[in-house]
Amino acid sequence: MSTQQRERVEISWVQVFGSALAAVTSAVLLSTVGVAGTIIGAAIGSVFATAGSAVYAHYLRMTRAGVAAAQAAAAERVNRARTGAKPHQSVVLQIDDNFSN
């Protein structure tokens, strides 16, 4: 293998899940309008799916960040409870190097 790395397709679970949610939303919306199955319906569905994918992916990332922040706060409270530290005292947290996203 050469010193250059191969280019790979990068797909994240957020993109996949956001796209799936957007496709379902698009299909439901189009079925109520009555344009499903037509060329115009396909065009409108594509717009809904593209925009919806970005919106859903954004909110999935925000939710993930919120969960990570809540997890960090909970870990700090647990550590503080174990050490007997007061809420505004400095506390040293141990980070597990084997943790992966």
HELIX and SHEET records of a PDB file:
HELIX    1   1 TRP A   13  VAL A   33  1                                  21    
HELIX    2   2 ILE A   39  THR A   83  1                                  45    
END                                                                             
